[in-house]
Amino acid sequence: MKTQSLKQFEEAFYEGRLQDAERVAMLSHEESPSEWGPIYYLGMVCRQKGDFQGALSRYHEALQLTSKQSSESAAILRACGIAHQLLGEYDKAISSLGDSLRIDPESVEGLNSLGITYRKMGKYQHALYYYCIAVNFCFKAASKEVRGEGLIRDIHDTNAKKGLLLDGGSFEAYRNAVLSSPYIKLIENIGAAFEAMGDTERAQYFFRTAESKNPVDEDIIWKIFKNAKEVVEIAPKSNHDAEARDQ
């Protein structure tokens, strides 16, 4: 999609003018029928209208126009997973999101969506597992932005030392970098998982932290991840779970 058309689409879409957004995407599709973008954006309009099957149809059509291991394919597969999730087709959602994460394993949106899917299935430890991995990527990205190198240990490395301490100025920059990511929504989702588990105390801690817009202590995420990881690893393994854990 041309830059000007994309700008027009985004303005209309995010202002809620879905008919205008659809018109722009359709015109772009007619001009460039072999491009995946306009078809994908038509799927976005369908999803926003609540037509999740229509969205899936558009996404699958767009997927045929991309290479299998491209970032575009990852984005479309992620969108497919979210549409399946909204339809209550959780196994299909896990499959599509797993396919997306195999291409883009550090996608915070993909990991968050996988966590939401498991939460809706009542698999709260699975949800926490993926939320924590996503939060860790938010931390790592923010630390690189502040210092140009990782300050946070890899959540998968049980032997890693805790991240370096930051001075006041660096911490403020780090905090701002974290908060520019999807971090707040992830923290709210962790709280919602604990709330669904009946753990009111921890749920309120995460809700308050999200509201105050402060980074959670890294050790807290580390402990939740370790506990969730044990549950995930002993649970009956589907192909989708095993493949997603390999990321």
C-alpha positions as CSV (number, residue, x, y, z in Angstrom):
1,M,0.0,0.0,0.0
2,K,1.3,3.4,-0.9
3,T,2.4,5.7,1.9
4,Q,-0.3,8.2,1.3
5,S,-3.0,5.5,1.1
6,L,-1.7,3.9,4.3
7,K,-1.8,7.2,6.1
8,Q,-5.4,7.7,4.9
9,F,-6.4,4.2,6.0
10,E,-4.8,4.6,9.5
11,E,-6.5,8.0,10.1
12,A,-9.9,6.6,9.1
13,F,-9.5,3.3,10.9
14,Y,-8.3,4.7,14.2
15,E,-10.9,7.5,14.1
16,G,-13.6,4.8,13.8
17,R,-14.5,5.7,10.2
18,L,-14.5,2.1,9.1
19,Q,-16.4,2.7,5.8
20,D,-13.7,5.2,4.7
21,A,-10.9,2.9,5.8
22,E,-12.5,0.1,3.9
23,R,-12.8,2.2,0.8
24,V,-9.2,3.2,0.9
25,A,-8.0,-0.4,1.3
26,M,-10.3,-1.6,-1.5
27,L,-9.0,1.1,-3.9
28,S,-5.5,0.1,-3.0
29,H,-6.3,-3.6,-3.6
30,E,-7.8,-2.8,-7.0
31,E,-4.7,-0.8,-7.9
32,S,-2.3,-3.5,-6.7
33,P,-4.1,-6.8,-6.5
34,S,-0.9,-8.8,-5.9
35,E,0.1,-6.9,-2.7
36,W,-0.8,-8.5,0.6
37,G,-1.2,-5.2,2.5
38,P,-4.5,-3.9,1.3
39,I,-6.1,-7.3,1.8
40,Y,-4.7,-7.5,5.3
41,Y,-6.1,-4.1,6.1
42,L,-9.5,-5.2,4.8
43,G,-9.3,-8.0,7.3
44,M,-8.6,-5.5,10.0
45,V,-11.7,-3.6,9.1
46,C,-13.7,-6.9,9.2
47,R,-12.3,-7.7,12.7
48,Q,-13.2,-4.2,13.9
49,K,-16.7,-4.7,12.7
50,G,-17.0,-8.0,14.6
51,D,-16.9,-10.1,11.4
52,F,-14.1,-12.4,12.6
53,Q,-14.8,-15.0,9.9
54,G,-14.6,-12.3,7.2
55,A,-11.3,-11.2,8.8
56,L,-9.9,-14.7,8.7
57,S,-10.9,-15.0,5.0
58,R,-9.0,-11.8,4.2
59,Y,-6.0,-12.8,6.3
60,H,-5.7,-16.2,4.6
61,E,-5.9,-14.5,1.3
62,A,-3.1,-12.0,2.2
63,L,-1.0,-14.9,3.6
64,Q,-0.8,-16.4,0.1
65,L,0.9,-13.3,-1.1
66,T,3.8,-13.4,1.4
67,S,6.8,-15.6,1.8
68,K,6.5,-18.2,4.6
69,Q,9.2,-17.0,6.9
70,S,8.7,-13.2,6.5
71,S,7.8,-10.7,9.1
72,E,4.6,-10.0,7.1
73,S,3.6,-13.7,7.4
74,A,4.3,-13.5,11.2
75,A,2.0,-10.4,11.5
76,I,-0.8,-12.1,9.4
77,L,-0.6,-15.4,11.4
78,R,-0.7,-13.4,14.6
79,A,-3.9,-11.6,13.4
80,C,-5.3,-15.0,12.5
81,G,-4.7,-16.3,16.0
82,I,-6.4,-13.3,17.5
83,A,-9.4,-13.7,15.2
84,H,-9.7,-17.4,16.2
85,Q,-9.4,-16.4,19.8
86,L,-12.2,-14.0,19.5
87,L,-14.3,-16.7,17.9
88,G,-13.6,-19.0,20.8
89,E,-11.6,-21.3,18.6
90,Y,-8.7,-21.6,21.1
91,D,-6.9,-24.6,19.6
92,K,-6.7,-22.8,16.2
93,A,-5.7,-19.6,17.9
94,I,-2.8,-21.4,19.7
95,S,-1.8,-23.0,16.4
96,S,-1.7,-19.7,14.4
97,L,0.0,-17.8,17.2
98,G,2.6,-20.7,17.6
99,D,3.3,-20.4,13.8
100,S,3.7,-16.7,14.2
101,L,6.1,-17.0,17.1
102,R,8.3,-19.5,15.3
103,I,8.9,-16.7,12.8
104,D,9.1,-13.9,15.3
105,P,9.8,-15.4,18.7
106,E,10.2,-12.0,20.4
107,S,6.9,-10.6,19.4
108,V,5.4,-9.2,22.6
109,E,2.0,-8.9,20.9
110,G,2.1,-12.6,19.9
111,L,3.2,-13.8,23.4
112,N,0.5,-11.6,25.0
113,S,-2.2,-13.0,22.7
114,L,-1.1,-16.5,23.5
115,G,-1.3,-15.7,27.2
116,I,-4.8,-14.3,26.7
117,T,-5.9,-17.4,24.9
118,Y,-4.7,-19.7,27.7
119,R,-6.4,-17.4,30.2
120,K,-9.7,-17.8,28.4
121,M,-9.2,-21.5,28.4
122,G,-8.7,-21.5,32.2
123,K,-5.0,-22.5,31.9
124,Y,-3.7,-19.7,34.1
125,Q,-0.2,-20.9,34.7
126,H,0.2,-21.2,31.0
127,A,-1.0,-17.7,30.6
128,L,1.4,-16.4,33.2
129,Y,4.3,-18.2,31.5
130,Y,3.8,-16.4,28.2
131,Y,3.0,-13.0,29.9
132,C,6.2,-13.2,31.8
133,I,8.3,-14.0,28.7
134,A,6.6,-11.0,27.0
135,V,7.4,-8.7,30.0
136,N,11.0,-9.9,29.9
137,F,11.3,-8.9,26.3
138,C,9.9,-5.4,27.2
139,F,12.6,-5.1,29.9
140,K,15.4,-6.3,27.6
141,A,14.3,-3.9,24.8
142,A,14.2,-1.0,27.2
143,S,17.6,-1.8,28.7
144,K,19.2,-1.9,25.2
145,E,17.6,1.4,24.4
146,V,19.1,3.0,27.6
147,R,22.6,1.5,27.5
148,G,22.9,-0.1,24.1
149,E,23.3,-3.5,25.8
150,G,21.2,-5.9,27.8
151,L,20.9,-5.1,31.5
152,I,18.3,-7.8,32.3
153,R,19.1,-11.5,32.6
154,D,17.4,-13.8,30.1
155,I,14.3,-15.3,31.8
156,H,15.2,-18.7,30.3
157,D,18.7,-18.7,31.8
158,T,18.4,-20.1,35.3
159,N,22.1,-19.4,36.0
160,A,22.1,-15.8,34.8
161,K,22.9,-13.0,37.3
162,K,20.4,-10.3,38.0
163,G,20.6,-7.3,35.7
164,L,22.9,-4.4,36.5
165,L,21.6,-1.6,38.8
166,L,20.8,1.7,37.2
167,D,21.6,5.2,38.5
168,G,18.8,7.7,38.9
169,G,19.0,9.3,35.4
170,S,19.4,5.9,33.7
171,F,16.5,4.4,35.7
172,E,14.2,7.2,34.6
173,A,15.2,6.7,30.9
174,Y,14.7,2.9,31.4
175,R,11.3,3.4,33.1
176,N,10.2,5.6,30.2
177,A,11.4,3.0,27.6
178,V,9.5,0.2,29.4
179,L,6.3,2.3,29.6
180,S,6.5,3.0,25.9
181,S,6.1,-0.8,25.3
182,P,2.9,-2.9,25.8
183,Y,4.2,-3.4,29.4
184,I,1.2,-1.8,31.2
185,K,-1.3,-4.1,29.4
186,L,0.8,-7.1,30.2
187,I,1.0,-6.2,33.9
188,E,-2.8,-5.8,33.9
189,N,-3.2,-9.2,32.2
190,I,-1.0,-10.9,34.9
191,G,-3.2,-9.3,37.5
192,A,-6.3,-10.6,35.7
193,A,-4.8,-14.2,35.6
194,F,-4.2,-14.1,39.4
195,E,-7.6,-12.7,40.0
196,A,-9.1,-15.6,38.0
197,M,-7.1,-17.9,40.1
198,G,-8.5,-16.4,43.3
199,D,-5.2,-14.9,44.4
200,T,-6.6,-11.4,45.2
201,E,-3.5,-10.2,46.9
202,R,-1.2,-10.7,44.0
203,A,-3.9,-9.5,41.5
204,Q,-4.2,-6.2,43.4
205,Y,-0.4,-5.8,43.4
206,F,-0.3,-6.0,39.6
207,F,-3.3,-3.8,39.1
208,R,-1.9,-1.1,41.4
209,T,1.5,-1.4,39.7
210,A,-0.1,-1.0,36.3
211,E,-2.1,2.0,37.5
212,S,1.0,3.7,39.0
213,K,2.9,3.0,35.8
214,N,6.0,1.7,37.5
215,P,8.1,-1.3,36.4
216,V,7.6,-4.5,38.4
217,D,10.7,-5.8,40.2
218,E,12.4,-8.2,37.9
219,D,12.7,-10.8,40.7
220,I,8.9,-11.0,41.0
221,I,8.5,-11.7,37.3
222,W,11.3,-14.2,37.6
223,K,9.6,-16.2,40.4
224,I,6.2,-16.2,38.7
225,F,7.9,-17.5,35.5
226,K,9.7,-20.2,37.3
227,N,6.6,-21.5,39.0
228,A,4.5,-21.3,35.8
229,K,7.3,-23.0,33.9
230,E,7.1,-26.0,36.2
231,V,3.4,-26.4,35.6
232,V,3.7,-25.9,31.8
233,E,6.5,-28.5,31.5
234,I,4.6,-31.2,33.4
235,A,1.2,-30.5,31.7
236,P,0.1,-32.9,28.8
237,K,2.0,-31.6,25.8
238,S,0.3,-30.7,22.6
239,N,2.4,-30.0,19.5
240,H,1.5,-26.3,19.8
241,D,2.7,-26.0,23.4
242,A,5.9,-27.8,22.7
243,E,6.6,-25.7,19.7
244,A,5.8,-22.4,21.4
245,R,8.0,-23.3,24.4
246,D,10.9,-23.9,22.0
247,Q,11.0,-20.2,21.2
